[in-house]
Amino acid sequence: MTDPVSQGVPADAMARLAELRPGAPGALFTSDLSVNEFLLVREAGFRPLGLVLGSSIYHVGIQVGRWSKNMELDQLSGAMYHARELAMTRMEAEADQLGADGIVGVRLRVEFRDFGSDIAEFIAIGTAVKADDTSQNWRNNKNQPFTSDLNGQDFWTLIQAGYAPLGMVMGTCVYHVAHRRLGSVLGSMGQNVEIPEFTQALYDARELAMSRMQAEGQALHAEGIVGVYLDQFHHQWGGHTMEFFAIGTAVRPLRADHVIAKPQMVLGLDR
């Protein structure tokens, strides 16, 4: 079991987790799942244990890019990734302390604070769960509780189809998009024309984020990644520097001979 103190989990959180741990006097679970999600997670064979979270207040430094060049700002990419990883690791340590098999409904947020324009809080939060079926090992190949950002409905469907989540995987890339020279701007005024340098920059940045997410999935020995979404943020950097962020849930089959049930056709009667 991971030592939560060494991961930066505070004493107040440890006291809260002790009250939530199964078998503790008056123990009750906490969850940010909706009622429907809670019922479906229970139907899938998992009991909520408690709300777990991780936080990291991080100073995101500066990196100067060439005004006229498309380029990744690798120091900023590393900072954004490391800060999220710290928050995720602390959330996982809290779940480990509860003896959880996994965390469902995970949300990752970045909020820039008033402490300074380059200081942000990275937050990971979800509901730790324990499987009713103790014969199945639900932890991933790193012996960590699985993490998933799937909602309760999708989580239930995944389990019913014979798959298990391994972990949330992510990739990030902070990229500087070159400014256009005056001649290029004037040459395209009043015309419908592609701006190839912008197209290539955004394409390259998204590809870097996606390939890093895939590498994390391969490290977990996943069969695939579901629920992938790709987002972009400007944060505090201005219009020509942005972060591309890819995230999804890596999955594996529960057994080699699993068969996915055929979907039933439903005919709606409303217009």
Secondary structure, 3 states (H helix, E strand, C coil): CCCCCCCCCCHHHHHHHHHHCCCCCCCCCCCCCCHHHHHHHHHCCEEEEEEEEEEEEEECCCCCCCCCCCEECHHHHHHHHHHHHHHHHHHHHHHHHCCCCEEEEEEEEEEECCCCCCEEEEEEEEEEEEECCCCCCCCCCCCCCEECCCCHHHHHHHHHCCEEEEEEEEEEEEEECCCCCHHHHHHCCCCCCCCHHHHHHHHHHHHHHHHHHHHHHHHCCCCEEEEEEEEEECCCCCCCEEEEEEEEEEEEECCCCCCCCCCCCCCCCCC
